[in-house]
Amino acid sequence: MMRAVIIASKEALLPVCGEMVVERLIKKLRDYGFDEIYIYPLSYARIIKNPGVKFIGSLKNIKEDVFVIKGNVFLSRLNLCRENIFVGKDGAIIAFYGKPSKNFNKKGKACRVNGFEIKNEEDIRKAEIIVRGKSGDIVYRYIHSKISGPISSRLCSSYLMPWQLFTASFLLSIISLLFYMMPSYLYAVVAGIMAEVSAIVKDTGEEIMSIKEGRWHGIKVLSLFTVLLGASYHAWIDGASFHIWILALLIAMAIAIIQKSGEGYAGEDFFIFVVFVGTLANQLLWAFLIAAVIMNEEAIRRVISSP
C-alpha cells in the first residue's frame, strides 16, 4: 500500500482553471497508485471536500515512512525514483520520502520531477498553459495562442463548454463563406478576418476541451472546410483557373492526414493564416499554392515517419 501526506497551505487552495491546486494534486497522486492520502492540518477538512482523503491533526500519528509533498505543488508528471528527495523545475524541494514533517530542508541526493510550487498569479498562468495541453502548429504557437490562451484561462472556470465555442467558430466560418462569395476585395477582407477569428475561437474551444472533457467534436472540422470552400470559390470567381480547385483538394487531403497523425509545424491554423494573408494581399491563388506545397510536404513526412 502506497501512502502520501499532503502538507496543505493557503497557496494549495489557489484555483487553476476552477479547481484547487491541492485537488489536482490528489488526483495525480491517485493516478500514480497512492492508495491512502492524508492531508495535514485538520483545519482544511472544512475547505477540501474530497471523498477518500483523510485529515490528520498531528503528523506524529503516522509512524512509518511515507511520501510527503507540499499541498501547493502542481505536478505534470511524477517520477518515483530511488532517491528520497524530490525537487521541482526550479530546484526547490517539493517532496520527500520519510517520516512526515513540515520541514522540507532535507539533504542528500535528489530526483527532479516535472512539477513546481504555485505561489502567485504567474505560477497559476504557467499551470493553466500546461493544463490546456494544446501544442498546435507554428501559427498557433507563435500567434493564435497569444490570444486564445488568456481567453481560455478566463473561461475555463466558467460554465461555457467547448461545443459552444466550436458552434460559434462554425457560425463565423459561415459568415466568412458568405462574404467570400461576393466578387469584391473589401468583402473578401472581411471574410479573411472572420476566418481568422473563427480559428482563434476554435483554438480556445480546444484548449477548454483539454481541461473539461476529452470528447472530439466534428463541428470544429466543418469550420475549417467551410473557410476552404469560401476562399476557393472567391479565388475562382476572381479570375483564378480551375487549378484553384485542385489546390483546394490537395490542401483538404493534407489536412485530413495531419489531423489524424497530430499537428506538426503546418496544420489547420497555418492554413487559415496563409489564407488570411493571401486575402489581404489579394493573392489567394499564390496563398493556396504555398499552403498546398508546405502542408503536403508535412503530410508526406508524417506518413513516412509513422510506424
C-alpha positions as CSV (number, residue, x, y, z in Angstrom):
1,M,0.0,0.0,0.0
2,M,1.4,3.4,-1.0
3,R,0.7,6.3,1.3
4,A,1.1,10.0,0.9
5,V,0.9,13.0,3.2
6,I,0.0,16.4,1.8
7,I,1.1,19.4,3.8
8,A,-1.6,21.9,3.0
9,S,-1.2,25.7,2.9
10,K,-3.2,28.7,1.8
11,E,-1.5,28.5,-1.6
12,A,-2.8,25.0,-2.0
13,L,-6.3,26.5,-2.3
14,L,-5.5,28.7,-5.2
15,P,-7.6,27.8,-8.3
16,V,-6.1,26.5,-11.6
17,C,-8.9,26.6,-14.1
18,G,-11.6,26.4,-11.4
19,E,-10.0,23.6,-9.5
20,M,-7.9,24.0,-6.4
21,V,-4.2,23.1,-6.7
22,V,-4.5,20.5,-3.9
23,E,-7.5,18.8,-5.6
24,R,-5.4,18.4,-8.8
25,L,-2.6,17.1,-6.7
26,I,-4.8,14.5,-5.0
27,K,-5.9,13.2,-8.5
28,K,-2.3,13.0,-9.7
29,L,-1.3,11.0,-6.6
30,R,-4.1,8.6,-7.1
31,D,-3.2,8.2,-10.8
32,Y,0.3,7.2,-9.6
33,G,-1.0,4.5,-7.3
34,F,-1.2,6.1,-3.9
35,D,-4.0,4.3,-2.0
36,E,-4.1,6.3,1.2
37,I,-3.8,10.1,1.1
38,Y,-3.6,12.2,4.2
39,I,-3.9,16.0,4.5
40,Y,-2.4,18.0,7.3
41,P,-3.5,20.0,9.2
42,L,-7.0,19.0,10.2
43,S,-8.4,22.6,9.8
44,Y,-8.5,22.1,6.0
45,A,-11.2,19.4,6.3
46,R,-13.7,22.3,6.2
47,I,-12.5,23.5,2.9
48,I,-11.2,20.5,0.9
49,K,-14.1,18.1,0.2
50,N,-12.7,15.0,-1.4
51,P,-14.0,11.5,-0.6
52,G,-11.4,9.0,0.4
53,V,-8.9,11.6,1.7
54,K,-8.1,11.5,5.4
55,F,-7.3,14.6,7.5
56,I,-4.9,14.4,10.4
57,G,-4.3,16.8,13.3
58,S,-0.8,15.6,14.1
59,L,2.0,14.3,11.9
60,K,3.1,12.1,14.8
61,N,0.0,9.9,14.2
62,I,1.8,8.4,11.2
63,K,4.8,6.3,12.4
64,E,6.1,4.8,9.2
65,D,7.9,6.4,6.2
66,V,5.6,7.8,3.6
67,F,5.7,10.1,0.6
68,V,5.4,13.7,1.9
69,I,4.6,16.6,-0.5
70,K,3.7,20.2,-0.3
71,G,0.0,20.9,-1.0
72,N,0.6,23.8,-3.4
73,V,2.6,21.6,-5.9
74,F,1.4,21.4,-9.5
75,L,2.5,18.1,-10.9
76,S,2.7,17.3,-14.6
77,R,4.5,14.0,-14.1
78,L,5.9,12.2,-11.0
79,N,9.0,10.0,-11.4
80,L,9.2,7.7,-8.3
81,C,13.0,7.3,-8.5
82,R,15.3,5.7,-5.9
83,E,16.2,8.9,-4.2
84,N,14.2,10.1,-1.2
85,I,14.2,13.8,-2.1
86,F,12.2,15.3,-5.0
87,V,12.9,18.7,-6.4
88,G,10.8,20.7,-8.8
89,K,11.7,22.6,-12.0
90,D,13.2,25.5,-10.1
91,G,15.4,23.2,-8.0
92,A,13.4,23.6,-4.7
93,I,12.5,20.6,-2.7
94,I,8.8,19.9,-3.1
95,A,8.5,16.3,-1.7
96,F,10.5,13.7,0.2
97,Y,10.1,10.1,1.4
98,G,10.4,9.6,5.1
99,K,8.8,10.4,8.4
100,P,6.1,13.1,7.9
101,S,7.3,16.6,8.7
102,K,6.7,20.3,7.8
103,N,10.4,20.7,7.4
104,F,11.4,20.2,3.7
105,N,15.0,21.3,4.2
106,K,16.4,17.9,3.5
107,K,19.9,16.9,2.5
108,G,21.0,14.2,0.2
109,K,20.7,13.1,-3.4
110,A,17.7,14.5,-5.1
111,C,15.5,13.4,-8.0
112,R,14.0,16.1,-10.3
113,V,10.3,15.8,-11.1
114,N,8.1,17.6,-13.6
115,G,6.3,20.0,-11.2
116,F,6.6,23.3,-9.3
117,E,5.0,25.2,-6.5
118,I,2.1,27.5,-7.1
119,K,2.8,30.7,-5.2
120,N,1.3,33.6,-7.2
121,E,-0.7,34.5,-10.3
122,E,2.3,34.0,-12.6
123,D,2.6,30.4,-11.4
124,I,-1.1,29.9,-11.9
125,R,-0.8,31.1,-15.6
126,K,2.1,28.7,-16.1
127,A,0.0,25.8,-14.7
128,E,-3.0,26.7,-16.9
129,I,-0.8,26.6,-20.0
130,I,0.1,23.0,-19.1
131,V,-3.5,22.1,-18.3
132,R,-4.7,23.4,-21.6
133,G,-2.4,20.9,-23.3
134,K,-2.7,22.0,-26.9
135,S,0.5,22.2,-28.8
136,G,-0.7,23.1,-32.3
137,D,1.3,24.2,-35.4
138,I,3.7,27.1,-35.8
139,V,1.0,29.7,-36.3
140,Y,-0.9,28.5,-33.2
141,R,2.3,28.5,-31.0
142,Y,3.5,32.0,-32.0
143,I,0.3,33.9,-32.9
144,H,-3.1,32.3,-32.1
145,S,-2.1,31.0,-28.6
146,K,-1.2,34.6,-27.5
147,I,-4.8,35.5,-28.0
148,S,-6.7,32.2,-27.2
149,G,-4.5,31.4,-24.1
150,P,-5.6,34.4,-22.0
151,I,-9.2,33.9,-23.1
152,S,-9.4,30.2,-22.2
153,S,-7.7,31.0,-18.9
154,R,-10.6,33.2,-18.0
155,L,-13.3,30.9,-19.5
156,C,-12.0,27.5,-18.2
157,S,-13.6,28.1,-14.7
158,S,-16.9,29.2,-16.3
159,Y,-19.9,27.1,-17.4
160,L,-19.0,27.6,-21.1
161,M,-18.5,24.3,-22.8
162,P,-16.2,23.5,-25.8
163,W,-19.1,22.7,-28.1
164,Q,-20.5,26.1,-27.7
165,L,-17.2,27.7,-28.8
166,F,-17.0,25.3,-31.7
167,T,-20.5,26.2,-32.7
168,A,-19.6,29.9,-32.6
169,S,-16.5,29.2,-34.7
170,F,-18.6,27.4,-37.3
171,L,-21.1,30.3,-37.5
172,L,-18.2,32.7,-38.0
173,S,-16.9,30.5,-40.8
174,I,-20.4,30.6,-42.4
175,I,-20.2,34.4,-42.3
176,S,-16.7,34.1,-43.9
177,L,-18.1,31.9,-46.6
178,L,-20.9,34.3,-47.4
179,F,-18.5,37.3,-47.7
180,Y,-16.1,35.3,-49.8
181,M,-19.0,34.6,-52.3
182,M,-19.1,38.4,-53.0
183,P,-16.9,39.5,-56.0
184,S,-15.3,42.3,-54.1
185,Y,-11.9,42.8,-52.4
186,L,-13.4,44.6,-49.4
187,Y,-15.9,41.8,-48.8
188,A,-13.0,39.3,-49.1
189,V,-11.0,41.1,-46.5
190,V,-14.0,40.9,-44.1
191,A,-14.2,37.2,-44.9
192,G,-10.5,36.7,-44.2
193,I,-10.8,38.5,-40.8
194,M,-13.9,36.3,-40.0
195,A,-11.8,33.2,-40.9
196,E,-9.0,34.2,-38.5
197,V,-11.4,35.0,-35.7
198,S,-13.1,31.6,-36.3
199,A,-9.8,29.8,-36.0
200,I,-8.9,31.6,-32.7
201,V,-12.4,30.8,-31.3
202,K,-11.8,27.1,-32.3
203,D,-8.4,27.1,-30.6
204,T,-10.0,28.5,-27.4
205,G,-12.6,25.7,-27.5
206,E,-9.8,23.1,-28.0
207,E,-7.9,24.4,-25.0
208,I,-11.0,24.3,-22.8
209,M,-11.8,20.8,-24.2
210,S,-8.5,19.5,-22.9
211,I,-9.4,20.9,-19.4
212,K,-13.1,20.0,-19.1
213,E,-13.6,17.0,-21.3
214,G,-11.9,14.8,-23.8
215,R,-14.7,14.3,-26.4
216,W,-13.9,15.2,-30.0
217,H,-16.4,17.5,-31.8
218,G,-16.8,17.1,-35.5
219,I,-18.3,20.6,-35.9
220,K,-14.8,22.1,-35.4
221,V,-13.7,20.4,-38.7
222,L,-16.7,21.9,-40.5
223,S,-15.4,25.4,-39.7
224,L,-12.1,24.7,-41.5
225,F,-13.6,23.2,-44.6
226,T,-16.2,26.0,-44.8
227,V,-13.4,28.5,-45.0
228,L,-11.6,26.4,-47.5
229,L,-14.7,26.3,-49.7
230,G,-15.3,30.0,-49.4
231,A,-11.8,31.1,-50.2
232,S,-11.6,28.7,-53.1
233,Y,-14.8,30.0,-54.6
234,H,-13.7,33.6,-54.2
235,A,-10.4,33.0,-55.9
236,W,-12.2,31.2,-58.8
237,I,-14.7,34.0,-59.4
238,D,-11.9,36.5,-59.1
239,G,-10.2,35.1,-62.2
240,A,-8.2,32.0,-61.0
241,S,-8.4,29.0,-63.2
242,F,-9.7,25.5,-62.3
243,H,-6.3,24.9,-60.7
244,I,-7.6,26.5,-57.5
245,W,-9.9,23.6,-57.0
246,I,-7.0,21.1,-57.5
247,L,-5.0,23.0,-54.9
248,A,-8.1,23.0,-52.6
249,L,-8.3,19.2,-52.9
250,L,-4.6,18.8,-52.1
251,I,-5.0,21.0,-49.0
252,A,-8.0,19.1,-47.9
253,M,-6.1,15.8,-48.2
254,A,-3.2,17.2,-46.3
255,I,-5.4,18.5,-43.5
256,A,-7.0,15.0,-43.2
257,I,-3.6,13.3,-42.8
258,I,-2.2,15.9,-40.4
259,Q,-5.3,15.8,-38.2
260,K,-5.1,12.0,-38.0
261,S,-1.4,12.0,-37.1
262,G,-1.2,15.1,-34.9
263,E,-0.3,18.7,-35.6
264,G,3.2,19.5,-36.9
265,Y,4.6,22.8,-38.0
266,A,1.9,23.3,-40.6
267,G,-1.7,22.5,-39.7
268,E,-5.1,24.0,-39.5
269,D,-4.1,27.3,-38.1
270,F,-1.2,27.6,-40.6
271,F,-3.7,27.2,-43.5
272,I,-6.2,29.8,-42.1
273,F,-3.4,32.3,-41.5
274,V,-1.9,31.8,-45.0
275,V,-5.4,32.3,-46.5
276,F,-5.9,35.4,-44.3
277,V,-2.6,36.9,-45.5
278,G,-3.3,35.9,-49.1
279,T,-6.7,37.6,-48.9
280,L,-5.2,40.8,-47.6
281,A,-2.7,40.8,-50.4
282,N,-5.4,39.9,-53.0
283,Q,-3.3,36.8,-53.9
284,L,-5.4,33.8,-52.9
285,L,-4.1,31.6,-55.7
286,W,-0.5,32.1,-54.5
287,A,-1.6,31.6,-50.9
288,F,-3.3,28.2,-51.9
289,L,-0.2,27.2,-53.8
290,I,2.1,27.9,-50.8
291,A,-0.3,26.2,-48.4
292,A,-0.6,23.1,-50.6
293,V,3.1,22.6,-51.1
294,I,4.1,23.1,-47.4
295,M,1.1,21.2,-45.9
296,N,1.5,18.2,-48.3
297,E,5.2,18.1,-47.5
298,E,4.3,17.9,-43.8
299,A,1.7,15.3,-44.6
300,I,4.1,13.1,-46.6
301,R,6.7,13.4,-43.8
302,R,4.1,12.3,-41.3
303,V,3.1,9.2,-43.4
304,I,6.8,8.2,-44.0
305,S,7.8,8.6,-40.3
306,S,4.7,6.9,-38.9
307,P,5.2,3.3,-37.7
